[in-house]
């Protein structure tokens, strides 16, 4: 294969998740805004074991609001738009969770794109 373009990107913390979301955003039928990516990346970056079941609980919402300097209403609006775009979902018990397909691997993530020229 010729002309393969490669680039390694080193990110940590919230930036790792935000960069991942920015890359895969091109595959979504409805694109996430840069601020939605930032908010979702902040929730994905929560490392507390309780986050698996309670990622959108009050304690973690307060943490994200403080980290991103958001108001209560601002965060609620972003969560609402992420729900509308199916980046966040709601289970049968009414608890919110991040769509599992959006999570990258914990240590590294590979991406593969193929661009074909339409000769028609």
C-alpha positions in Angstrom: 0.0 0.0 0.0 1.5 3.3 -0.9 0.9 6.8 0.4 -0.2 5.7 3.8 -0.3 8.7 6.1 0.4 8.0 9.8 0.6 10.2 12.8 0.9 9.4 16.5 -0.8 11.7 18.9 0.0 11.7 22.6 -2.7 13.0 24.9 -3.6 12.4 28.5 -6.7 12.8 30.7 -9.6 14.6 29.3 -7.7 15.6 26.2 -7.3 11.9 25.2 -11.0 11.4 25.2 -11.7 14.7 23.5 -9.2 14.0 20.7 -10.7 10.5 20.2 -14.2 12.0 20.0 -13.0 14.7 17.6 -11.5 12.0 15.3 -14.6 9.7 15.3 -17.0 12.6 15.0 -16.6 12.4 11.2 -18.5 9.1 11.3 -21.6 10.4 13.0 -24.6 11.3 11.0 -25.2 14.2 13.4 -21.9 15.9 14.4 -21.1 16.8 18.0 -20.1 20.4 18.6 -16.6 21.2 20.0 -18.2 22.0 23.4 -20.2 18.8 23.4 -17.0 16.9 22.7 -15.3 18.7 25.6 -18.2 17.9 28.0 -18.5 14.3 26.9 -14.7 13.9 27.2 -14.8 15.3 30.7 -17.4 12.7 31.7 -15.4 9.9 29.9 -12.3 10.9 31.9 -13.8 10.3 35.3 -11.7 7.5 36.8 -13.7 6.9 40.0 -15.0 3.2 40.2 -18.5 4.6 40.9 -18.6 6.3 37.5 -19.3 3.0 35.8 -22.8 3.0 37.2 -23.2 6.7 38.3 -21.2 8.7 35.8 -23.9 11.4 35.6 -24.6 11.6 39.3 -24.6 15.0 41.1 -21.1 14.5 42.4 -19.6 13.9 39.0 -21.7 16.7 37.4 -20.4 19.1 40.0 -16.8 18.0 39.1 -17.4 18.5 35.4 -19.1 21.9 35.9 -16.1 23.1 38.0 -13.5 21.7 35.6 -15.2 23.3 32.5 -16.6 26.4 34.3 -20.2 25.6 33.3 -23.4 26.7 35.0 -26.1 24.2 36.1 -28.2 25.2 33.1 -25.3 25.1 30.7 -24.3 21.5 31.7 -28.0 20.4 31.5 -28.3 21.8 28.0 -25.2 19.9 26.8 -26.4 16.7 28.4 -29.7 17.2 26.7 -28.1 17.7 23.3 -25.8 14.7 23.8 -29.0 12.6 24.6 -30.6 13.9 21.5 -27.6 12.9 19.4 -27.5 9.4 21.1 -24.0 10.0 22.5 -25.6 9.6 25.9 -28.4 7.1 26.5 -30.8 6.3 29.3 -31.3 2.8 30.7 -34.6 1.2 31.8 -34.0 2.6 35.3 -33.6 6.2 34.0 -29.9 6.3 34.6 -27.7 8.0 32.0 -24.7 6.3 30.4 -22.3 7.1 27.6 -22.9 5.1 24.4 -20.3 2.3 24.8 -19.3 2.6 21.1 -17.8 6.0 21.9 -15.2 4.7 24.4 -11.6 4.2 23.1 -9.3 1.7 24.5 -7.7 2.7 27.8 -4.1 2.7 26.6 -4.2 3.5 22.9 -6.6 3.6 20.0 -5.9 2.9 16.3 -8.0 4.4 13.5 -8.2 3.3 9.9 -9.7 5.4 7.1 -10.1 4.6 3.5 -10.7 7.3 0.9 -11.7 6.2 -2.6 -12.0 8.3 -5.6 -15.3 7.9 -7.4 -14.6 7.6 -11.1 -18.2 8.1 -12.2 
